[in-house]
């Protein structure tokens, strides 16, 4: 091993600073169960360094545990019982992208011609073709819907007893066709996109997937935009402007209430003998 625990922590902070301090220690042990762990109570990252003979794999584990720490920071220093949430994976994937950009972590997938060729086959032959099949299914289901109406039959009954497929699956397939979703993202991602009602948000999420962002990252970003939650990457000025607006509204509301209280006090004071 070339990197020690202090160098690993320095590398993590160089990739992304943490709102709360943390410690990182090597256990000096080998574990068959896990490569590392994060203790939110003490904000401690423990890495079983004897599990590794390669710095890049060690860094991946360090980034994984650091993502838990950043996730905890965003939740006031606490984590729920289910730690590997969509939000967590989004944090980790962004960390990995930053680490690759800074040259701290190496994207080994890009260096294998055999794996790259296999990736093309998987994307084109399976993901894209499967997405196309689901989209075509949606088109044919819409035609079946029209025919059911024409003959006086219930489309739901046709789905339930003739095709024998879940109604929700049929509805999603039809939306996939109606929204004209890009089959390149694959059937599973198309199902996620079909669940987004707002067209602008749906197109934004689809564009992010086509640019290569992970599904967890896209889902988290979409949820944040929908709820109006600022991302960690937002400029401090933007966050402060939003806080300023909220404070101004609070002050205006309190000022209005103060005026009402003063009037009530004047009324009470003037009503005595």
Protein Blocks (a to p, Z undefined) as FASTA:
>chain_A
ZZdfklmmmmmmmmpccfbdcddddehiacfkbmbdcdfklopacddfklpcbfklmmmm
mmmmmmmmmmmmmnoopacfblbgfklmmmmmmmmmmmmmnomaccfklmmmklmmmmmm
mmmmmmmmmmmmmmmmmmmmmmmmmmmmmnopafklmmmmmnopafklmmmmmmmmmnop
afknojklmmmmmmpmblmlmmmmmmmmmnopafklmmmmmmmmmnopacfklcfklmmm
mmmmmmmmmmmmmmmmmmmmmmmmmmmmmmpZZ
